[in-house]
Amino acid sequence: MKSVRFLIAAFVFCLSVSACTVVRTAPPPPTAGRPAKPLPPGQAKKVYGTQSAKPFAPGQQKKRN
């Protein structure tokens, strides 16, 4: 009789523990579905290690025709 109670108690315990499982998914990255913005000229200058931000500024580049 004790073994039956123990088996039932173990089964109920396992059932209750397994029911508490929470599945979480990772949130999508912030740029998902949106096009990435280009770097500002000053930030591009820092990334590429140049002395001037002029080559990275869109208004300072010559038109190529």
N, C-alpha and C positions, 0 to 999 in steps of 0.2 A: 504494500500500500504506500509505503514511504517512497519507493522508487517511482511509482506512478505520479505521485504529487511532485516529486523532484523533476521528472520529465516534463510535466505540464508547466511547472514554474519556469523551467529552463526555456521551453518553447515560447511561453508568453514573454519572457524577458528578451529573447532574441528577436521576436516579432516587434516588440516595442522599440528596441534599439534600432532596428533596421528601418522602421517607419520614420525615424527622425533625421534621416539623411537628406541634406539639402544640396542640390546641384546648382552651382553658380557658373555662368558663362562669362567670359571676359567681355567688357564693353568694347564696341568698335573703336578703332583709332580715331582721333579727332578730325583727321583729314579725309575720312572715308566718304566718298561720294562728292567731295568738293575738290576742285583743282587746287594744287599747291600754289601759294603766293610766291612770287620771285623774291629773292633777298634784296633788302634795301642796299643802296650803293655802299654805305659805310660798313655794313656787315659783310658784304662781299669782299671789300678791301681787306678786312681783318682775316677772313677765311683764306684768301689767296696770298696774303702777305705783301701786297703792293703798297707803295707810299701814297698813291692818290686814288681817290674814289671816282675820278673823272671817267675812266674807261667803263665803269659799271653803271653810270648814270645815263638813262635813255635819252635825255635831252642834250647830252654832250657827245653823242656818237654821230659820225657822218653817215649820211644816207648812202646806201649802196644800190646803185642803179646800173 
